[in-house]
Amino acid sequence: MPIQKSDYHPDWSRISLEVREASGWKCEWCSVPNKLVIRRGQGDDWQEVAYTRADLESEWEPTQNMTWARLKFHGLTRVVLTVAHLDRNRDNNEKENLAALCQRCHLRHDIHQHIRNRRYGRYHDREHQLKLELES
C-alpha cells in the first residue's frame, strides 16, 4: 500500500534513506538483502534465486519479457526494504524507534493495524472520525 506522504515528516525521504543505509541495506529482522529476488521458505528462511531481471529472463523465458508481476507465478518475490516505526507513531523519528524491514517483516509488524483498517476503514482512528455532531 503506498504511503500518504502528508502523514510523515517533511524530510522522511532522507530519514528513511539513513536508516536503510545504517542497516547495510538488509532487513534488520530476517537479514534478507534489498532488491534481491528470493523464494521464501518456512519462517524467516529464504533462498536467493537471481540478482537481476535479466537473470530471470534468461533462466525461464529467453524470448519473452519476464515482468515483476509474474514473479509470484514462479513462487518468487523481489525484496523491498522499508522503514518501520516500531512504536507505530509516525511522529517519533528517533533512530532507536526506526527499523529497516523487508516488506514481509514490516507487514507482520503492522498486522493488527492492517486488520483494523480492513474492518473499519483506513482512517478510522483519526481525530475527525471521533467528532461527529448529531442534529436534534
N, C-alpha and C positions, 0 to 999 in steps of 0.2 A: 504494500500500500504506500503510495507516495506521501511524503511528509508535507505538512502545511507550513511553509517557511515562516509565516507570521507568528506561529506558536513558539518559535525558537529564538535564541539570542541573535541579534543582528550580525554577529561575527561567527555564526555557527560553522560556516564552511572551514574557517581557519582552525577553530577549536577541534572539530572532528578530525581534520587532517592531522593535527598534532597528536591526537590520541591514537589514531591508526598507525602513524609513524613510530610512536613510542612502543607500540606492541610488536614492532617488527613486521607489520603487515600480516599478522596471523591472529586468528581468533584466540582470545585470552582464556577461553574455557575448553575448547576442543583442539586447539592448535592447528587447525586447517588453514593453509595459506590463501590469501586473497587472490581472486581471479583464476584459481585452479579449477579444472574440470575433474570432478570426482564421482565416485559411486559410493553412496552411503551404505554402511552396514548396520549392525545392531548397536544401540547406544551411541557412543561418540566415535565408533570405528568408521574409517573411510579409506578409500583406495584411490590413488591418483590414476587417472585414465589418460589424459592428454594435456599438453601445455597450451595449444592454440587451436583456433578454429580450423586452420589449415591441416593440422594433425588429424582432426576428426574427419574432415572431408576426404583425406587420402586413405584413412583407415576403412571407412564404410562405403562412401559413395563418391568415387573419383570423378564421375561425370555429372553429378548434381550438387547443388548448393546445400550444405548442411546448416540449417538455421538453428539458433539457440533454442527456439521454441520446440524443436524436435528432440532436444537432449532428453527430455522426460520420457519420450518413447523408448529410448535406449537405457532408461534407468539411471540417467546421469543428471548432475546439476553443476552449475557454474557458481563458485563461491563469490558472494558479495559481502565484503566486510563493512559493517555498520557500527555506529556508536550508540550504546545504550546508557540511559540514566538509571543507575542501579536503584535509586530510591524512587524512581518514576516521576520525579519532579523536574520538568524541563527548565525551570529557573535555576536549579542547582547545578552549575557547570564547574564545580570543583573537580580537580583531577582525580581524586580518590572516589568520586561518585560516577565517573565515566569509565566505560569499558568497551574495547573494540571486540565486537562479536560477529560471527558469521550470521547469515540470515536465519539459520535454524536455531542457534542458541538464543538469538535476540527474540524470536517468536516464542520460544519456550519461556523466556524470562517474562514476557508480557502476556502470556496466555490468558490470564484471568481478566485483564483489561480487554483483550480481544473478544472474549466471551461476552462480557458486559456490553461492549459496543455492538456486537451482533444482536444481542437480545433487546437492548433499549435504545440503540442509535449511537452514533459516534460521539455526539456532543451532549449526551445525557447528563454528564456531571458538570457542565459549565454553569456559571452563575446565573445566566439569563434563563436557564431552564427551571430554576427554583423560584423565580419571582413572577409568577403569573397572577394577575389581578382578576378577581372574579367580579362580575357585574351582578347587582342585586335585582 
